[in-house]
């Protein structure tokens, strides 16, 4: 049995679906702050709870100890994190510490969804969100030294694909936002200066990378990113739609390019899907 926190969210839903296809029993723990019940995958057990309660939830809903825990269930918005500091403290720091402690106490491997913001210049200190994620990676690595915790830390880069609009509050993926704006016939909103460059990765590739990372024996960190990168003006060109510039946002980094060679080598994994194919999927 495998536990997925945040299993009703965007990446979590795709992960639960893939794990079921691989024949695993899956238990999702999600507080539904951004996840949606409409995302539920058949035969996955969904429990509504804060992941700080992981010990109690697993004891109640499973007769066996999990093989591993995929911890995706954290607050994940950069700019809003400046006003949602209480959520950062409670969800990203306290709850994650409880998940780490649970994995340590039960000798369970932890696969943690880190944040690629740490790879930007001073990225770990650019927002409360980025800070919390960086501190959690430090805690996990220290638990490995102190208590022999087994872990893989995976960093995500602008995912797109099925269930990408799960959040549906204006803070979902940029691809989801642009698709909605184009469908409404309104300009794509590009945050100034527009030259900021990002990798864009299909969620199915990310899920495959997560599973590959879970199977590696040694502890490690992996940047699950596609080789494709675009600045915001180039992205607008892919959508073949007009755009308008909007003011810069607090905490946004100017560049977010991943380094994928180490991950490709260690995991024997590569992102194969192309963003243009996803954007144009309804044209033929």
Phi, psi and omega per residue, in radians:
X1 nan 2.485 -3.116
X2 -2.160 2.386 3.074
X3 -1.736 2.336 3.034
X4 -2.146 1.981 3.009
X5 -1.470 2.495 -3.027
X6 1.256 0.523 -3.029
X7 -1.255 -0.141 3.084
X8 -1.829 0.135 3.086
X9 -1.534 -2.979 -3.060
X10 -1.070 -1.151 -3.114
X11 -1.233 -0.648 3.135
X12 -1.038 -0.699 3.123
X13 -1.128 -0.787 3.109
X14 -1.114 -0.624 3.108
X15 -1.188 -0.806 3.114
X16 -1.017 -0.743 3.133
X17 -1.067 -0.787 -3.123
X18 -1.175 -0.708 3.132
X19 -1.106 -0.676 3.085
X20 -1.137 -0.708 3.113
X21 -1.083 -0.517 3.127
X22 -1.471 -0.041 3.034
X23 1.672 0.189 -3.134
X24 -1.486 2.592 2.845
X25 -1.389 2.350 -3.024
X26 -2.238 2.296 3.041
X27 -2.016 2.092 3.116
X28 -1.751 2.337 3.012
X29 -2.056 2.063 -3.045
X30 -2.573 2.390 3.094
X31 -1.593 -0.021 3.072
X32 1.067 0.514 3.013
X33 -1.246 -0.479 3.015
X34 -2.376 -0.379 3.071
X35 -1.206 2.834 -3.092
X36 -2.294 2.418 3.108
X37 -1.147 -0.434 3.109
X38 -1.160 -0.256 3.131
X39 -1.468 -0.081 -3.000
X40 -0.999 2.364 3.125
X41 -1.713 2.379 -3.114
X42 -0.949 2.334 3.058
X43 1.297 0.081 2.937
X44 -1.505 2.386 3.092
X45 -1.527 2.062 -3.115
X46 -1.863 2.241 3.096
X47 -2.139 2.234 3.093
X48 -1.486 1.920 -3.104
X49 -2.944 2.734 2.927
X50 -1.240 2.457 -3.084
X51 -1.234 -0.136 3.017
X52 -1.119 -0.327 -3.141
X53 -1.627 0.349 -3.019
X54 -0.954 -0.712 -3.125
X55 -1.065 -0.861 -3.131
X56 -1.120 -0.757 -3.102
X57 -1.106 -0.841 -3.113
X58 -1.118 -0.718 3.130
X59 -1.074 -0.611 -3.098
X60 -1.392 -0.632 -2.967
X61 -1.921 0.038 3.099
X62 -2.453 2.442 3.117
X63 -1.553 -0.165 -3.106
X64 -2.199 2.744 3.108
X65 -1.299 2.437 3.128
X66 -1.087 2.566 3.015
X67 -1.245 -0.624 -3.134
X68 -2.827 2.867 3.096
X69 -2.163 2.161 2.982
X70 -1.673 1.963 -3.071
X71 -1.774 1.704 3.114
X72 -1.957 -0.087 -2.943
X73 -1.497 1.177 3.094
X74 -2.246 2.820 2.988
X75 -1.123 2.337 -2.951
X76 -2.372 0.597 -3.130
X77 -2.025 2.273 -3.040
X78 -1.339 -1.167 -3.053
X79 -1.066 -0.804 3.118
X80 -1.109 -0.296 -3.098
X81 -1.144 -0.333 3.104
X82 -1.184 -0.468 3.078
X83 -1.811 -0.254 -3.110
X84 -1.804 0.735 -3.078
X85 -1.115 -0.504 3.100
X86 -1.116 -0.666 3.106
X87 -1.198 -0.655 3.099
X88 -1.057 -0.812 -3.122
X89 -1.131 -0.818 -3.044
X90 -1.344 -0.740 -3.032
X91 -1.549 -0.893 -3.010
X92 -1.464 -0.499 -3.124
X93 -1.738 -1.057 -3.063
X94 -1.176 -0.896 -3.081
X95 -1.110 -0.709 3.131
X96 -1.159 -0.656 3.078
X97 -1.040 -0.647 3.107
X98 -1.188 -0.646 3.080
X99 -1.143 -0.769 3.116
X100 -1.067 -0.783 3.140
X101 -1.096 -0.691 3.104
X102 -1.077 -0.787 3.141
X103 -1.137 -0.688 3.097
X104 -1.103 -0.820 -3.086
X105 -1.130 -0.507 -3.047
X106 -1.906 0.129 3.112
X107 0.961 0.879 -3.116
X108 -1.980 2.367 3.104
X109 -1.214 2.410 3.132
X110 -1.925 2.200 3.009
X111 -1.902 1.957 -2.968
X112 -1.892 2.356 3.073
X113 -1.473 1.624 3.091
X114 -1.328 3.133 3.129
X115 -2.032 2.276 3.132
X116 -1.207 -0.111 3.089
X117 -1.033 -0.439 -3.103
X118 -1.146 -0.338 -3.100
X119 -1.558 -0.062 3.034
X120 -1.389 2.881 3.064
X121 -1.076 2.103 -3.073
X122 0.951 0.501 -3.026
X123 -1.046 -0.613 -3.086
X124 -1.159 -0.299 -3.078
X125 -2.006 0.239 -3.055
X126 -1.455 -0.283 3.140
X127 -2.796 2.774 3.044
X128 -1.004 -0.647 3.098
X129 -1.064 -0.930 -3.102
X130 -1.059 -0.697 3.126
X131 -1.057 -0.813 -3.110
X132 -1.096 -0.719 -3.123
X133 -1.164 -0.720 3.131
X134 -1.126 -0.710 3.128
X135 -1.154 -0.612 3.107
X136 -1.159 -0.663 3.085
X137 -1.148 -0.648 3.075
X138 -1.093 -0.767 -3.126
X139 -1.097 -0.753 3.131
X140 -1.062 -0.802 -3.120
X141 -1.178 -0.589 3.057
X142 -1.210 -0.662 3.068
X143 -1.093 -0.558 3.079
X144 -1.149 -0.707 3.120
X145 -1.269 -0.710 -3.059
X146 -1.371 -0.701 -2.947
X147 -2.232 0.129 3.139
X148 1.115 0.608 3.041
X149 -1.101 2.378 3.070
X150 -1.638 2.299 -3.073
X151 -2.632 2.750 2.820
X152 -2.324 2.261 3.082
X153 -1.892 2.165 -3.071
X154 -2.044 2.333 -3.110
X155 -1.890 2.307 -3.053
X156 -1.756 2.632 -3.111
X157 -2.346 1.667 2.972
X158 0.790 1.215 -3.136
X159 -1.279 2.676 3.032
X160 -2.543 2.783 3.121
X161 2.396 -2.886 -3.097
X162 -0.961 2.418 3.128
X163 1.249 0.291 -3.076
X164 -1.177 -0.331 -3.132
X165 -1.682 0.350 -3.091
X166 -0.950 -0.785 -3.106
X167 -1.104 -0.833 2.985
X168 0.943 0.664 3.121
X169 -2.320 0.372 -3.128
X170 1.558 -0.068 3.133
X171 -2.076 0.300 3.056
X172 -1.316 -2.932 -3.064
X173 -1.101 2.631 3.138
X174 -1.079 -0.574 3.110
X175 -1.137 -0.735 3.099
X176 -1.109 -0.748 3.136
X177 -1.100 -0.815 3.134
X178 -1.097 -0.704 3.123
X179 -1.060 -0.770 -3.131
X180 -1.141 -0.726 3.133
X181 -1.136 -0.729 3.118
X182 -1.133 -0.741 3.138
X183 -1.102 -0.512 3.111
X184 -1.485 -0.153 -3.137
X185 1.329 0.418 3.124
X186 -1.924 2.774 -3.095
X187 -1.071 2.568 2.996
X188 -1.237 2.345 -3.109
X189 -1.640 1.937 -3.141
X190 -1.795 2.124 3.113
X191 -1.246 2.286 -3.139
X192 -1.032 2.554 0.108
X193 -1.531 -0.142 -3.134
X194 1.616 -0.246 3.138
X195 -1.546 -0.087 3.132
X196 -1.088 2.301 -3.026
X197 -1.875 2.450 -3.105
X198 -2.385 2.588 2.868
X199 -1.379 2.563 3.070
X200 -2.204 2.233 -2.964
X201 -2.246 2.273 3.099
X202 -1.174 2.353 -3.031
X203 -1.070 -0.559 3.092
X204 -1.119 -0.628 3.053
X205 -1.166 -0.728 3.109
X206 -1.054 -0.769 3.123
X207 -1.069 -0.768 3.088
X208 -1.054 -0.648 3.097
X209 -1.174 -0.697 3.080
X210 -1.038 -0.792 -3.130
X211 -1.172 -0.697 3.084
X212 -1.079 -0.714 3.126
X213 -1.142 -0.578 -3.138
X214 -1.189 -0.361 -3.057
X215 -1.682 -0.103 3.117
X216 -1.326 2.363 -3.080
X217 -1.256 -0.819 -3.092
X218 -1.405 2.717 3.070
X219 -1.202 2.607 3.140
X220 -3.010 2.959 3.094
X221 -2.112 2.404 -2.996
X222 -2.407 2.237 3.074
X223 -1.604 1.870 -3.077
X224 -1.567 1.418 -3.085
X225 -2.285 2.627 3.014
X226 -1.322 2.793 3.021
X227 -1.311 -0.274 -3.126
X228 -1.286 2.377 3.015
X229 -2.494 2.591 -3.129
X230 -2.504 2.540 2.885
X231 -1.498 3.047 -2.990
X232 -1.200 -0.538 3.083
X233 -1.208 -0.704 3.085
X234 -1.134 -0.631 3.103
X235 -1.122 -0.731 3.095
X236 -1.078 -0.632 3.096
X237 -1.110 -0.680 3.094
X238 -1.053 -0.615 3.123
X239 -1.420 -0.187 3.134
X240 0.893 0.908 -3.057
X241 -2.535 2.663 3.132
X242 -1.234 2.825 -3.085
X243 -2.499 2.918 3.005
X244 -2.393 2.601 3.120
X245 -1.540 2.423 3.071
X246 -2.132 2.820 -3.033
X247 -1.050 2.675 3.055
X248 -1.025 2.676 -3.121
X249 -1.997 2.472 -3.122
X250 -1.064 2.283 3.067
X251 1.611 -0.207 -3.132
X252 -1.242 2.404 3.073
X253 -1.601 2.670 -3.093
X254 -1.429 -0.522 -3.125
X255 -2.361 2.449 -3.120
X256 -2.504 1.092 -3.080
X257 -1.761 2.278 -3.126
X258 -1.516 2.845 3.038
X259 -1.962 1.875 -2.933
X260 -1.740 -0.177 -3.025
X261 -1.074 -0.771 3.134
X262 -1.048 -0.778 -3.127
X263 -1.120 -0.778 3.126
X264 -1.008 -0.721 -3.090
X265 -1.240 -0.815 -3.045
X266 -1.296 -0.616 -3.046
X267 -1.775 -0.149 -3.009
X268 0.909 0.818 -3.043
X269 -2.307 2.546 3.084
X270 -2.625 2.467 3.057
X271 -1.350 2.116 -3.012
X272 -1.862 -0.349 -3.039
X273 -1.444 2.604 -3.089
X274 -1.883 2.357 -3.122
X275 -1.042 -0.692 -3.122
X276 -1.021 -0.658 3.132
X277 -1.123 -0.668 3.114
X278 -1.183 -0.794 -3.116
X279 -1.082 -0.656 -3.079
X280 -1.638 0.248 -2.963
X281 -1.132 -0.384 -3.106
X282 -1.771 0.077 -2.990
X283 -1.437 -0.378 -3.086
X284 -1.835 nan nan
